[in-house]
């Protein structure tokens, strides 16, 4: 279960490190700009359904994981 206090960008950063994949490579494979990927990792941008599907394809974590992590984080922030 994801830690809802963490923005899902933290999981993305961990997954990239585990895979030995650079943000540049993820950007090239996904068609998502490096700027956007950086913003997600820094918690400045939310993961969209389209991004979640690309991450599933490239990283292997299901799209539902990314979207649930984003929703859980958003709900946590709203409750603060």
Backbone torsions as a table, in degrees:
resi	resn	phi	psi	omega
1	UNK	NA	128.7	-178.4
2	UNK	-65.7	151.4	174.7
3	UNK	-79.3	108.0	-172.9
4	UNK	-66.4	-12.2	177.9
5	UNK	-79.6	-12.7	-179.3
6	UNK	-98.7	135.9	172.1
7	UNK	-65.1	142.7	-178.7
8	UNK	-59.9	-16.3	174.6
9	UNK	-59.6	-29.1	177.7
10	UNK	-65.8	-37.9	177.6
11	UNK	-69.4	-37.5	178.4
12	UNK	-62.2	-45.7	178.8
13	UNK	-59.1	-46.7	179.3
14	UNK	-60.9	-44.4	-179.1
15	UNK	-62.8	-42.7	179.1
16	UNK	-62.4	-42.7	178.7
17	UNK	-63.0	-43.5	179.7
18	UNK	-61.1	-41.1	-178.4
19	UNK	-81.0	-11.2	-175.0
20	UNK	67.3	31.0	-177.7
21	UNK	-104.2	134.1	178.1
22	UNK	-82.2	160.9	175.0
23	UNK	-61.9	-35.2	178.9
24	UNK	-61.1	-45.4	179.5
25	UNK	-64.0	-44.1	177.7
26	UNK	-60.0	-42.4	178.9
27	UNK	-60.7	-45.8	-179.3
28	UNK	-63.7	-44.1	-177.2
29	UNK	-71.8	-32.1	-173.5
30	UNK	-95.1	-20.6	-174.3
31	UNK	77.1	10.6	176.8
32	UNK	-97.2	132.3	-175.7
33	UNK	-62.6	151.6	177.9
34	UNK	-60.6	-35.1	178.4
35	UNK	-59.4	-47.2	-179.5
36	UNK	-64.8	-44.5	178.5
37	UNK	-59.6	-43.3	176.8
38	UNK	-59.7	-42.9	-179.7
39	UNK	-65.0	-38.3	176.8
40	UNK	-63.3	-48.8	-178.3
41	UNK	-60.4	-36.3	179.8
42	UNK	-82.1	-1.8	178.8
43	UNK	78.9	16.4	-177.7
44	UNK	-95.6	-9.0	-178.7
45	UNK	-141.1	141.0	-179.9
46	UNK	-82.5	154.4	174.0
47	UNK	-81.5	126.1	178.8
48	UNK	-92.7	164.4	175.4
49	UNK	-55.8	-39.9	179.5
50	UNK	-62.9	-42.9	177.2
51	UNK	-63.3	-44.6	-178.7
52	UNK	-56.9	-40.4	179.7
53	UNK	-67.1	-38.8	177.2
54	UNK	-66.0	-42.6	-179.7
55	UNK	-64.3	-37.8	177.4
56	UNK	-60.0	-46.9	-178.1
57	UNK	-61.2	-41.7	-171.7
58	UNK	-93.3	-42.0	-173.8
59	UNK	-95.0	-31.7	177.9
60	UNK	103.1	-17.3	175.1
61	UNK	-71.2	132.2	-178.2
62	UNK	-58.7	147.1	176.9
63	UNK	-54.4	-36.3	-179.7
64	UNK	-62.4	-33.3	176.3
65	UNK	-61.1	-49.3	-177.5
66	UNK	-62.7	-43.4	-177.4
67	UNK	-70.9	-37.7	177.6
68	UNK	-66.9	-42.5	178.5
69	UNK	-60.1	-41.7	179.5
70	UNK	-65.9	-45.5	-179.9
71	UNK	-63.4	-44.8	179.7
72	UNK	-60.7	-42.5	178.8
73	UNK	-63.7	-46.3	-179.0
74	UNK	-60.6	-42.6	179.2
75	UNK	-65.4	-41.0	178.0
76	UNK	-59.4	-47.3	-178.7
77	UNK	-63.5	-41.2	-180.0
78	UNK	-62.5	-32.1	-177.3
79	UNK	-78.2	-15.6	-178.3
80	UNK	-69.9	NA	NA
